[in-house]
Amino acid sequence: MLVLGMCIERGRAQTDEKAKCLKIGVVSVGKIFRECKRNAKYRQDVMAERDRLEAELNKLSKEVDLDKAGLKTLKPGTSDYLSQMKQIFDKQGKLQSEQEYFKRQMEMREQGVIEQLFKDVLQATSEVAKEKGFDLVLEKSEPELPAASSNELMLTISTHKVLFNSGCEDITDAVMAKIDAAEKPS
């Protein structure tokens, strides 16, 4: 049974003193991920990289299309036809492998950035909480309703833990400022 009556006694020896109330703060990790400078720079870098890689893939795709058009001018069964067909298959294979590599590269890069940013959020939250004398900091998220599907709704319900937080200080901006201040200018 988890009961956070928000007031606890500090030690049995202090029975004649009043119970000390916990000082609780909240942080919106989602807001930090959406609005911090590092994530904005990351999104900008990813878009530039994505544009560059998509241009390369489009170039290769156009080469395949040109080779297919050239194949139609050749007589089936000739050595030139078979050579052109092999070249088309080689380029199509390269195109497919490049597309898969690009997809996985972007996924791994995004995961690494998210993991590091979350570690930094945890560290900055700890520092701000200590500076402000908090006993507990909870993650505060704003559910996106209506949900796109019943599965998404159930995920929102199962992960949305802070339902009400009147009186809790929101330290999101202080945590984000600490993360942004630690960001090295490039």
PyMOL CGO cylinders between C-alpha atoms (Angstrom):
from pymol import cmd
from pymol.cgo import CYLINDER

trace = [
    CYLINDER, 0.00, 0.00, 0.00, 1.46, 3.28, -1.09, 0.3, 1, 1, 1, 1, 1, 1,
    CYLINDER, 1.46, 3.28, -1.09, 0.23, 6.15, 0.99, 0.3, 1, 1, 1, 1, 1, 1,
    CYLINDER, 0.23, 6.15, 0.99, 1.82, 9.51, 0.60, 0.3, 1, 1, 1, 1, 1, 1,
    CYLINDER, 1.82, 9.51, 0.60, 0.02, 11.44, 3.26, 0.3, 1, 1, 1, 1, 1, 1,
    CYLINDER, 0.02, 11.44, 3.26, 2.70, 14.01, 2.45, 0.3, 1, 1, 1, 1, 1, 1,
    CYLINDER, 2.70, 14.01, 2.45, 3.40, 14.49, 6.11, 0.3, 1, 1, 1, 1, 1, 1,
    CYLINDER, 3.40, 14.49, 6.11, 5.72, 12.12, 7.91, 0.3, 1, 1, 1, 1, 1, 1,
    CYLINDER, 5.72, 12.12, 7.91, 7.34, 12.03, 11.27, 0.3, 1, 1, 1, 1, 1, 1,
    CYLINDER, 7.34, 12.03, 11.27, 11.08, 12.57, 11.32, 0.3, 1, 1, 1, 1, 1, 1,
    CYLINDER, 11.08, 12.57, 11.32, 12.29, 9.87, 13.70, 0.3, 1, 1, 1, 1, 1, 1,
    CYLINDER, 12.29, 9.87, 13.70, 10.65, 8.33, 16.71, 0.3, 1, 1, 1, 1, 1, 1,
    CYLINDER, 10.65, 8.33, 16.71, 12.65, 10.51, 19.08, 0.3, 1, 1, 1, 1, 1, 1,
    CYLINDER, 12.65, 10.51, 19.08, 10.79, 13.58, 17.82, 0.3, 1, 1, 1, 1, 1, 1,
    CYLINDER, 10.79, 13.58, 17.82, 7.34, 12.40, 18.94, 0.3, 1, 1, 1, 1, 1, 1,
    CYLINDER, 7.34, 12.40, 18.94, 6.53, 15.66, 20.69, 0.3, 1, 1, 1, 1, 1, 1,
    CYLINDER, 6.53, 15.66, 20.69, 7.44, 17.74, 17.59, 0.3, 1, 1, 1, 1, 1, 1,
    CYLINDER, 7.44, 17.74, 17.59, 4.94, 18.22, 14.81, 0.3, 1, 1, 1, 1, 1, 1,
    CYLINDER, 4.94, 18.22, 14.81, 5.24, 15.96, 11.81, 0.3, 1, 1, 1, 1, 1, 1,
    CYLINDER, 5.24, 15.96, 11.81, 7.32, 17.49, 9.04, 0.3, 1, 1, 1, 1, 1, 1,
    CYLINDER, 7.32, 17.49, 9.04, 5.60, 17.88, 5.69, 0.3, 1, 1, 1, 1, 1, 1,
    CYLINDER, 5.60, 17.88, 5.69, 7.46, 16.74, 2.62, 0.3, 1, 1, 1, 1, 1, 1,
    CYLINDER, 7.46, 16.74, 2.62, 8.50, 19.45, 0.23, 0.3, 1, 1, 1, 1, 1, 1,
    CYLINDER, 8.50, 19.45, 0.23, 7.49, 18.15, -3.19, 0.3, 1, 1, 1, 1, 1, 1,
    CYLINDER, 7.49, 18.15, -3.19, 8.30, 19.46, -6.63, 0.3, 1, 1, 1, 1, 1, 1,
    CYLINDER, 8.30, 19.46, -6.63, 7.22, 18.42, -10.09, 0.3, 1, 1, 1, 1, 1, 1,
    CYLINDER, 7.22, 18.42, -10.09, 9.05, 18.38, -13.43, 0.3, 1, 1, 1, 1, 1, 1,
    CYLINDER, 9.05, 18.38, -13.43, 7.61, 17.98, -16.91, 0.3, 1, 1, 1, 1, 1, 1,
    CYLINDER, 7.61, 17.98, -16.91, 10.17, 15.85, -18.72, 0.3, 1, 1, 1, 1, 1, 1,
    CYLINDER, 10.17, 15.85, -18.72, 8.08, 16.07, -21.89, 0.3, 1, 1, 1, 1, 1, 1,
    CYLINDER, 8.08, 16.07, -21.89, 8.25, 19.87, -21.85, 0.3, 1, 1, 1, 1, 1, 1,
    CYLINDER, 8.25, 19.87, -21.85, 12.02, 19.74, -21.41, 0.3, 1, 1, 1, 1, 1, 1,
    CYLINDER, 12.02, 19.74, -21.41, 12.35, 17.32, -24.32, 0.3, 1, 1, 1, 1, 1, 1,
    CYLINDER, 12.35, 17.32, -24.32, 10.18, 19.58, -26.50, 0.3, 1, 1, 1, 1, 1, 1,
    CYLINDER, 10.18, 19.58, -26.50, 11.65, 22.95, -25.54, 0.3, 1, 1, 1, 1, 1, 1,
    CYLINDER, 11.65, 22.95, -25.54, 15.27, 22.66, -24.42, 0.3, 1, 1, 1, 1, 1, 1,
    CYLINDER, 15.27, 22.66, -24.42, 17.97, 24.15, -26.65, 0.3, 1, 1, 1, 1, 1, 1,
    CYLINDER, 17.97, 24.15, -26.65, 19.81, 20.85, -27.03, 0.3, 1, 1, 1, 1, 1, 1,
    CYLINDER, 19.81, 20.85, -27.03, 16.79, 19.07, -28.46, 0.3, 1, 1, 1, 1, 1, 1,
    CYLINDER, 16.79, 19.07, -28.46, 16.07, 21.96, -30.84, 0.3, 1, 1, 1, 1, 1, 1,
    CYLINDER, 16.07, 21.96, -30.84, 19.67, 21.79, -32.09, 0.3, 1, 1, 1, 1, 1, 1,
    CYLINDER, 19.67, 21.79, -32.09, 19.45, 18.02, -32.39, 0.3, 1, 1, 1, 1, 1, 1,
    CYLINDER, 19.45, 18.02, -32.39, 16.24, 18.27, -34.46, 0.3, 1, 1, 1, 1, 1, 1,
    CYLINDER, 16.24, 18.27, -34.46, 17.89, 20.85, -36.71, 0.3, 1, 1, 1, 1, 1, 1,
    CYLINDER, 17.89, 20.85, -36.71, 20.98, 18.64, -37.18, 0.3, 1, 1, 1, 1, 1, 1,
    CYLINDER, 20.98, 18.64, -37.18, 18.84, 15.57, -37.85, 0.3, 1, 1, 1, 1, 1, 1,
    CYLINDER, 18.84, 15.57, -37.85, 16.79, 17.38, -40.47, 0.3, 1, 1, 1, 1, 1, 1,
    CYLINDER, 16.79, 17.38, -40.47, 19.96, 18.50, -42.28, 0.3, 1, 1, 1, 1, 1, 1,
    CYLINDER, 19.96, 18.50, -42.28, 21.38, 14.96, -42.14, 0.3, 1, 1, 1, 1, 1, 1,
    CYLINDER, 21.38, 14.96, -42.14, 18.05, 13.48, -43.26, 0.3, 1, 1, 1, 1, 1, 1,
    CYLINDER, 18.05, 13.48, -43.26, 17.88, 15.89, -46.21, 0.3, 1, 1, 1, 1, 1, 1,
    CYLINDER, 17.88, 15.89, -46.21, 21.44, 15.02, -47.24, 0.3, 1, 1, 1, 1, 1, 1,
    CYLINDER, 21.44, 15.02, -47.24, 20.85, 11.27, -47.03, 0.3, 1, 1, 1, 1, 1, 1,
    CYLINDER, 20.85, 11.27, -47.03, 17.49, 11.48, -48.80, 0.3, 1, 1, 1, 1, 1, 1,
    CYLINDER, 17.49, 11.48, -48.80, 19.16, 13.39, -51.66, 0.3, 1, 1, 1, 1, 1, 1,
    CYLINDER, 19.16, 13.39, -51.66, 21.71, 10.57, -51.98, 0.3, 1, 1, 1, 1, 1, 1,
    CYLINDER, 21.71, 10.57, -51.98, 18.93, 7.95, -51.95, 0.3, 1, 1, 1, 1, 1, 1,
    CYLINDER, 18.93, 7.95, -51.95, 16.91, 9.89, -54.52, 0.3, 1, 1, 1, 1, 1, 1,
    CYLINDER, 16.91, 9.89, -54.52, 19.95, 10.11, -56.78, 0.3, 1, 1, 1, 1, 1, 1,
    CYLINDER, 19.95, 10.11, -56.78, 20.46, 6.35, -56.57, 0.3, 1, 1, 1, 1, 1, 1,
    CYLINDER, 20.46, 6.35, -56.57, 16.74, 5.75, -57.17, 0.3, 1, 1, 1, 1, 1, 1,
    CYLINDER, 16.74, 5.75, -57.17, 16.84, 7.94, -60.30, 0.3, 1, 1, 1, 1, 1, 1,
    CYLINDER, 16.84, 7.94, -60.30, 19.86, 5.97, -61.55, 0.3, 1, 1, 1, 1, 1, 1,
    CYLINDER, 19.86, 5.97, -61.55, 17.85, 2.75, -61.15, 0.3, 1, 1, 1, 1, 1, 1,
    CYLINDER, 17.85, 2.75, -61.15, 14.94, 4.30, -63.07, 0.3, 1, 1, 1, 1, 1, 1,
    CYLINDER, 14.94, 4.30, -63.07, 17.27, 5.42, -65.89, 0.3, 1, 1, 1, 1, 1, 1,
    CYLINDER, 17.27, 5.42, -65.89, 18.85, 1.98, -66.05, 0.3, 1, 1, 1, 1, 1, 1,
    CYLINDER, 18.85, 1.98, -66.05, 15.37, 0.40, -66.26, 0.3, 1, 1, 1, 1, 1, 1,
    CYLINDER, 15.37, 0.40, -66.26, 14.48, 2.74, -69.11, 0.3, 1, 1, 1, 1, 1, 1,
    CYLINDER, 14.48, 2.74, -69.11, 17.74, 1.80, -70.83, 0.3, 1, 1, 1, 1, 1, 1,
    CYLINDER, 17.74, 1.80, -70.83, 16.95, -1.88, -70.39, 0.3, 1, 1, 1, 1, 1, 1,
    CYLINDER, 16.95, -1.88, -70.39, 13.82, -1.46, -72.53, 0.3, 1, 1, 1, 1, 1, 1,
    CYLINDER, 13.82, -1.46, -72.53, 16.00, -0.41, -75.46, 0.3, 1, 1, 1, 1, 1, 1,
    CYLINDER, 16.00, -0.41, -75.46, 18.00, -3.64, -75.33, 0.3, 1, 1, 1, 1, 1, 1,
    CYLINDER, 18.00, -3.64, -75.33, 17.06, -6.99, -76.80, 0.3, 1, 1, 1, 1, 1, 1,
    CYLINDER, 17.06, -6.99, -76.80, 16.15, -9.52, -74.09, 0.3, 1, 1, 1, 1, 1, 1,
    CYLINDER, 16.15, -9.52, -74.09, 18.60, -12.37, -73.76, 0.3, 1, 1, 1, 1, 1, 1,
    CYLINDER, 18.60, -12.37, -73.76, 21.63, -10.51, -75.11, 0.3, 1, 1, 1, 1, 1, 1,
    CYLINDER, 21.63, -10.51, -75.11, 24.76, -10.05, -73.03, 0.3, 1, 1, 1, 1, 1, 1,
    CYLINDER, 24.76, -10.05, -73.03, 24.14, -6.27, -72.93, 0.3, 1, 1, 1, 1, 1, 1,
    CYLINDER, 24.14, -6.27, -72.93, 20.59, -6.87, -71.65, 0.3, 1, 1, 1, 1, 1, 1,
    CYLINDER, 20.59, -6.87, -71.65, 21.79, -9.28, -68.95, 0.3, 1, 1, 1, 1, 1, 1,
    CYLINDER, 21.79, -9.28, -68.95, 24.62, -6.92, -67.95, 0.3, 1, 1, 1, 1, 1, 1,
    CYLINDER, 24.62, -6.92, -67.95, 22.18, -4.00, -67.66, 0.3, 1, 1, 1, 1, 1, 1,
    CYLINDER, 22.18, -4.00, -67.66, 19.74, -6.16, -65.66, 0.3, 1, 1, 1, 1, 1, 1,
    CYLINDER, 19.74, -6.16, -65.66, 22.53, -7.17, -63.25, 0.3, 1, 1, 1, 1, 1, 1,
    CYLINDER, 22.53, -7.17, -63.25, 23.49, -3.50, -62.83, 0.3, 1, 1, 1, 1, 1, 1,
    CYLINDER, 23.49, -3.50, -62.83, 19.86, -2.64, -62.03, 0.3, 1, 1, 1, 1, 1, 1,
    CYLINDER, 19.86, -2.64, -62.03, 19.61, -5.42, -59.43, 0.3, 1, 1, 1, 1, 1, 1,
    CYLINDER, 19.61, -5.42, -59.43, 22.91, -4.36, -57.87, 0.3, 1, 1, 1, 1, 1, 1,
    CYLINDER, 22.91, -4.36, -57.87, 21.73, -0.74, -57.59, 0.3, 1, 1, 1, 1, 1, 1,
    CYLINDER, 21.73, -0.74, -57.59, 18.32, -1.79, -56.24, 0.3, 1, 1, 1, 1, 1, 1,
    CYLINDER, 18.32, -1.79, -56.24, 20.05, -3.93, -53.60, 0.3, 1, 1, 1, 1, 1, 1,
    CYLINDER, 20.05, -3.93, -53.60, 22.35, -1.06, -52.70, 0.3, 1, 1, 1, 1, 1, 1,
    CYLINDER, 22.35, -1.06, -52.70, 19.37, 1.31, -52.52, 0.3, 1, 1, 1, 1, 1, 1,
    CYLINDER, 19.37, 1.31, -52.52, 17.48, -1.04, -50.18, 0.3, 1, 1, 1, 1, 1, 1,
    CYLINDER, 17.48, -1.04, -50.18, 20.50, -1.61, -47.94, 0.3, 1, 1, 1, 1, 1, 1,
    CYLINDER, 20.50, -1.61, -47.94, 21.24, 2.14, -47.81, 0.3, 1, 1, 1, 1, 1, 1,
    CYLINDER, 21.24, 2.14, -47.81, 17.61, 2.86, -46.88, 0.3, 1, 1, 1, 1, 1, 1,
    CYLINDER, 17.61, 2.86, -46.88, 17.72, 0.26, -44.07, 0.3, 1, 1, 1, 1, 1, 1,
    CYLINDER, 17.72, 0.26, -44.07, 21.09, 1.50, -42.86, 0.3, 1, 1, 1, 1, 1, 1,
    CYLINDER, 21.09, 1.50, -42.86, 19.83, 5.10, -42.84, 0.3, 1, 1, 1, 1, 1, 1,
    CYLINDER, 19.83, 5.10, -42.84, 16.73, 4.10, -40.88, 0.3, 1, 1, 1, 1, 1, 1,
    CYLINDER, 16.73, 4.10, -40.88, 18.70, 2.20, -38.24, 0.3, 1, 1, 1, 1, 1, 1,
    CYLINDER, 18.70, 2.20, -38.24, 21.39, 4.87, -38.02, 0.3, 1, 1, 1, 1, 1, 1,
    CYLINDER, 21.39, 4.87, -38.02, 18.76, 7.53, -37.30, 0.3, 1, 1, 1, 1, 1, 1,
    CYLINDER, 18.76, 7.53, -37.30, 17.01, 5.30, -34.72, 0.3, 1, 1, 1, 1, 1, 1,
    CYLINDER, 17.01, 5.30, -34.72, 20.27, 4.60, -32.87, 0.3, 1, 1, 1, 1, 1, 1,
    CYLINDER, 20.27, 4.60, -32.87, 21.28, 8.25, -32.96, 0.3, 1, 1, 1, 1, 1, 1,
    CYLINDER, 21.28, 8.25, -32.96, 17.89, 9.33, -31.61, 0.3, 1, 1, 1, 1, 1, 1,
    CYLINDER, 17.89, 9.33, -31.61, 18.01, 6.73, -28.84, 0.3, 1, 1, 1, 1, 1, 1,
    CYLINDER, 18.01, 6.73, -28.84, 21.47, 7.90, -27.78, 0.3, 1, 1, 1, 1, 1, 1,
    CYLINDER, 21.47, 7.90, -27.78, 20.40, 11.54, -27.71, 0.3, 1, 1, 1, 1, 1, 1,
    CYLINDER, 20.40, 11.54, -27.71, 17.23, 10.76, -25.75, 0.3, 1, 1, 1, 1, 1, 1,
    CYLINDER, 17.23, 10.76, -25.75, 19.11, 8.59, -23.24, 0.3, 1, 1, 1, 1, 1, 1,
    CYLINDER, 19.11, 8.59, -23.24, 21.74, 11.27, -22.64, 0.3, 1, 1, 1, 1, 1, 1,
    CYLINDER, 21.74, 11.27, -22.64, 19.15, 14.03, -22.35, 0.3, 1, 1, 1, 1, 1, 1,
    CYLINDER, 19.15, 14.03, -22.35, 17.15, 11.96, -19.84, 0.3, 1, 1, 1, 1, 1, 1,
    CYLINDER, 17.15, 11.96, -19.84, 20.30, 11.31, -17.78, 0.3, 1, 1, 1, 1, 1, 1,
    CYLINDER, 20.30, 11.31, -17.78, 20.96, 15.05, -17.82, 0.3, 1, 1, 1, 1, 1, 1,
    CYLINDER, 20.96, 15.05, -17.82, 17.35, 15.74, -16.78, 0.3, 1, 1, 1, 1, 1, 1,
    CYLINDER, 17.35, 15.74, -16.78, 17.75, 13.38, -13.83, 0.3, 1, 1, 1, 1, 1, 1,
    CYLINDER, 17.75, 13.38, -13.83, 21.05, 15.01, -12.82, 0.3, 1, 1, 1, 1, 1, 1,
    CYLINDER, 21.05, 15.01, -12.82, 19.71, 18.57, -13.19, 0.3, 1, 1, 1, 1, 1, 1,
    CYLINDER, 19.71, 18.57, -13.19, 16.52, 17.65, -11.33, 0.3, 1, 1, 1, 1, 1, 1,
    CYLINDER, 16.52, 17.65, -11.33, 18.60, 16.27, -8.48, 0.3, 1, 1, 1, 1, 1, 1,
    CYLINDER, 18.60, 16.27, -8.48, 20.70, 19.44, -8.34, 0.3, 1, 1, 1, 1, 1, 1,
    CYLINDER, 20.70, 19.44, -8.34, 17.70, 21.80, -8.44, 0.3, 1, 1, 1, 1, 1, 1,
    CYLINDER, 17.70, 21.80, -8.44, 15.85, 19.69, -5.85, 0.3, 1, 1, 1, 1, 1, 1,
    CYLINDER, 15.85, 19.69, -5.85, 18.83, 19.87, -3.48, 0.3, 1, 1, 1, 1, 1, 1,
    CYLINDER, 18.83, 19.87, -3.48, 19.21, 23.63, -4.05, 0.3, 1, 1, 1, 1, 1, 1,
    CYLINDER, 19.21, 23.63, -4.05, 15.52, 24.19, -3.26, 0.3, 1, 1, 1, 1, 1, 1,
    CYLINDER, 15.52, 24.19, -3.26, 15.36, 21.71, -0.39, 0.3, 1, 1, 1, 1, 1, 1,
    CYLINDER, 15.36, 21.71, -0.39, 12.88, 19.27, -1.94, 0.3, 1, 1, 1, 1, 1, 1,
    CYLINDER, 12.88, 19.27, -1.94, 12.32, 15.87, -0.39, 0.3, 1, 1, 1, 1, 1, 1,
    CYLINDER, 12.32, 15.87, -0.39, 10.62, 14.44, -3.48, 0.3, 1, 1, 1, 1, 1, 1,
    CYLINDER, 10.62, 14.44, -3.48, 10.27, 15.38, -7.16, 0.3, 1, 1, 1, 1, 1, 1,
    CYLINDER, 10.27, 15.38, -7.16, 7.65, 13.74, -9.34, 0.3, 1, 1, 1, 1, 1, 1,
    CYLINDER, 7.65, 13.74, -9.34, 7.34, 13.72, -13.12, 0.3, 1, 1, 1, 1, 1, 1,
    CYLINDER, 7.34, 13.72, -13.12, 4.38, 15.77, -14.26, 0.3, 1, 1, 1, 1, 1, 1,
    CYLINDER, 4.38, 15.77, -14.26, 2.99, 15.14, -17.70, 0.3, 1, 1, 1, 1, 1, 1,
    CYLINDER, 2.99, 15.14, -17.70, 0.03, 16.55, -19.49, 0.3, 1, 1, 1, 1, 1, 1,
    CYLINDER, 0.03, 16.55, -19.49, -1.99, 13.77, -21.12, 0.3, 1, 1, 1, 1, 1, 1,
    CYLINDER, -1.99, 13.77, -21.12, -2.83, 14.27, -24.78, 0.3, 1, 1, 1, 1, 1, 1,
    CYLINDER, -2.83, 14.27, -24.78, -6.55, 13.75, -25.06, 0.3, 1, 1, 1, 1, 1, 1,
    CYLINDER, -6.55, 13.75, -25.06, -8.40, 12.67, -27.02, 0.3, 1, 1, 1, 1, 1, 1,
    CYLINDER, -8.40, 12.67, -27.02, -6.11, 9.73, -27.69, 0.3, 1, 1, 1, 1, 1, 1,
    CYLINDER, -6.11, 9.73, -27.69, -5.58, 8.45, -31.23, 0.3, 1, 1, 1, 1, 1, 1,
    CYLINDER, -5.58, 8.45, -31.23, -6.54, 4.88, -30.26, 0.3, 1, 1, 1, 1, 1, 1,
    CYLINDER, -6.54, 4.88, -30.26, -7.68, 2.83, -27.31, 0.3, 1, 1, 1, 1, 1, 1,
    CYLINDER, -7.68, 2.83, -27.31, -4.14, 1.40, -26.99, 0.3, 1, 1, 1, 1, 1, 1,
    CYLINDER, -4.14, 1.40, -26.99, -2.70, 4.91, -26.82, 0.3, 1, 1, 1, 1, 1, 1,
    CYLINDER, -2.70, 4.91, -26.82, -5.35, 5.87, -24.26, 0.3, 1, 1, 1, 1, 1, 1,
    CYLINDER, -5.35, 5.87, -24.26, -4.45, 2.87, -22.08, 0.3, 1, 1, 1, 1, 1, 1,
    CYLINDER, -4.45, 2.87, -22.08, -0.75, 3.77, -22.37, 0.3, 1, 1, 1, 1, 1, 1,
    CYLINDER, -0.75, 3.77, -22.37, -1.54, 7.34, -21.29, 0.3, 1, 1, 1, 1, 1, 1,
    CYLINDER, -1.54, 7.34, -21.29, -3.60, 6.11, -18.34, 0.3, 1, 1, 1, 1, 1, 1,
    CYLINDER, -3.60, 6.11, -18.34, -0.93, 3.65, -17.22, 0.3, 1, 1, 1, 1, 1, 1,
    CYLINDER, -0.93, 3.65, -17.22, 1.93, 6.16, -17.44, 0.3, 1, 1, 1, 1, 1, 1,
    CYLINDER, 1.93, 6.16, -17.44, 0.20, 9.34, -16.20, 0.3, 1, 1, 1, 1, 1, 1,
    CYLINDER, 0.20, 9.34, -16.20, 1.01, 9.18, -12.49, 0.3, 1, 1, 1, 1, 1, 1,
    CYLINDER, 1.01, 9.18, -12.49, 0.56, 12.69, -11.08, 0.3, 1, 1, 1, 1, 1, 1,
    CYLINDER, 0.56, 12.69, -11.08, -3.14, 13.40, -11.31, 0.3, 1, 1, 1, 1, 1, 1,
    CYLINDER, -3.14, 13.40, -11.31, -3.19, 16.56, -9.21, 0.3, 1, 1, 1, 1, 1, 1,
    CYLINDER, -3.19, 16.56, -9.21, -0.36, 18.66, -7.77, 0.3, 1, 1, 1, 1, 1, 1,
    CYLINDER, -0.36, 18.66, -7.77, -1.70, 21.79, -6.13, 0.3, 1, 1, 1, 1, 1, 1,
    CYLINDER, -1.70, 21.79, -6.13, 0.94, 23.21, -3.86, 0.3, 1, 1, 1, 1, 1, 1,
    CYLINDER, 0.94, 23.21, -3.86, 3.82, 21.39, -5.52, 0.3, 1, 1, 1, 1, 1, 1,
    CYLINDER, 3.82, 21.39, -5.52, 6.38, 23.69, -7.01, 0.3, 1, 1, 1, 1, 1, 1,
    CYLINDER, 6.38, 23.69, -7.01, 6.97, 23.14, -10.72, 0.3, 1, 1, 1, 1, 1, 1,
    CYLINDER, 6.97, 23.14, -10.72, 10.73, 23.22, -11.23, 0.3, 1, 1, 1, 1, 1, 1,
    CYLINDER, 10.73, 23.22, -11.23, 10.65, 22.33, -14.96, 0.3, 1, 1, 1, 1, 1, 1,
    CYLINDER, 10.65, 22.33, -14.96, 11.97, 25.71, -16.09, 0.3, 1, 1, 1, 1, 1, 1,
    CYLINDER, 11.97, 25.71, -16.09, 14.79, 25.64, -13.52, 0.3, 1, 1, 1, 1, 1, 1,
    CYLINDER, 14.79, 25.64, -13.52, 15.81, 22.14, -14.63, 0.3, 1, 1, 1, 1, 1, 1,
    CYLINDER, 15.81, 22.14, -14.63, 15.65, 23.16, -18.31, 0.3, 1, 1, 1, 1, 1, 1,
    CYLINDER, 15.65, 23.16, -18.31, 17.73, 26.27, -17.60, 0.3, 1, 1, 1, 1, 1, 1,
    CYLINDER, 17.73, 26.27, -17.60, 20.38, 24.12, -15.91, 0.3, 1, 1, 1, 1, 1, 1,
    CYLINDER, 20.38, 24.12, -15.91, 20.46, 21.73, -18.89, 0.3, 1, 1, 1, 1, 1, 1,
    CYLINDER, 20.46, 21.73, -18.89, 20.60, 24.61, -21.41, 0.3, 1, 1, 1, 1, 1, 1,
    CYLINDER, 20.60, 24.61, -21.41, 23.36, 26.31, -19.41, 0.3, 1, 1, 1, 1, 1, 1,
    CYLINDER, 23.36, 26.31, -19.41, 25.41, 23.12, -19.51, 0.3, 1, 1, 1, 1, 1, 1,
    CYLINDER, 25.41, 23.12, -19.51, 25.04, 22.87, -23.29, 0.3, 1, 1, 1, 1, 1, 1,
    CYLINDER, 25.04, 22.87, -23.29, 28.29, 23.65, -25.03, 0.3, 1, 1, 1, 1, 1, 1,
    CYLINDER, 28.29, 23.65, -25.03, 27.95, 26.23, -27.81, 0.3, 1, 1, 1, 1, 1, 1,
    CYLINDER, 27.95, 26.23, -27.81, 28.97, 24.90, -31.21, 0.3, 1, 1, 1, 1, 1, 1,
]
cmd.load_cgo(trace, "trace")
